[in-house]
């Protein structure tokens, strides 16, 4: 099959396939002449296709996800963790001031109360932990202090969804399939969750302050 | 007070203040000479300061948020809605295919079961609704179909958090304060929620597949 055919059958634009080939995220096709190579569907691995279709995954992140997915020296938790860890994430500017200190204290208290010992152990090594601290610090600075009690409903919601997501991930048998499911559920699940939260807020606001819906 | 002093006391960089002045999101200072103007803290309205400190709010969105906050012709729900509506949001590429049709059907079924009549009424007029449909459609295309039952835990979590957030917003007395609280809670709350979700997933994965934490 030529690259153009592979593109047509997979729904991935030729330029994207070429880019991924150049970046060695996809194995090269079998060269049949000086200007042409043969590809088959297996060239477009499922995980790579998922990363392309999710969108907004930079090549460096895609490469790290693939490396984690295929690293036999990692156990299952480490593979999932390393793959999800590599996914793009809104970075938060970090500042060191009293608001940041207070935020770190409340976040640690929250993790402790939730029994999240893994998160406590990783702490500042984890970019996600640091983003959480920075977001809470920004709230402090703006005069909306969020202590661990205020954060608890958010943590509870996250914990419930995590059980739900891991149940789905466990339905898949191989480590590679599980990594793929984790990547898709993490990235697209975030968009689903944020959309539903905004819709729910509009609903609740309408319920409290609005006119009745006809 | 000179612009440099205002910057120091508010923690907002001079370049940002100048940019917002140029874009007329802030009222001009009182001119004291050909090259110098006097500013006071009231020039940097709380809401504008919040928008700057939250970061990643483009000027066009900030302008729309301010316009909504100050529009006396809107009732409270409409002001909150218009302000939050204007906040930046990860756009999802939209495609029309059978995956998108199936996604729309399941999303509508979900909103109906949740009793979200406002969301159903707004439907495709709402960018958030369209993002939700697109994210679910992407899941379908990748072979992770999400029907309304699979989406229900996400919607339930969102509904619980919306009650919590609106309780906080209602603690503020004036419409302007409420809009500001809604803006801050929506934007920073999203970062808090996504961080906690990733931490909770790591926790749950470690719990199921990992080694015990020392």
Interface residues (C-beta under 8 A of the other chain):
Chain A: X11 X49 X50 X53 X54 X55 X56 X75 X76 X77 X78 X80 X81 X84 X89 X90 X92 X93 X111 X114 X116 X117 X118 X119 X121 X122 X126 X128 X129 X131 X132 X134 X135 X136 X138 X139 X141 X142 X144 X146 X150 X151 X153 X154 X155 X157 X158 X159 X160 X161 X162 X163 X164 X165 X166 X168 X170 X181 X182 X184 X185 X186 X188 X189 X190 X191 X192 X193 X194 X195 X196 X197 X198 X199 X200 X201 X202 X203 X204 X205 X206 X207 X208 X209 X210 X211 X213 X214
Chain B: X11 X49 X50 X53 X54 X55 X56 X75 X76 X77 X78 X80 X81 X84 X89 X90 X92 X93 X111 X114 X116 X117 X118 X119 X121 X122 X126 X128 X129 X131 X132 X134 X135 X136 X138 X139 X141 X142 X144 X146 X150 X151 X153 X154 X155 X157 X158 X159 X160 X161 X162 X163 X164 X165 X166 X168 X170 X181 X182 X184 X185 X186 X188 X189 X190 X191 X192 X193 X194 X195 X196 X197 X198 X199 X200 X201 X202 X203 X204 X205 X206 X207 X208 X209 X210 X211 X213 X214
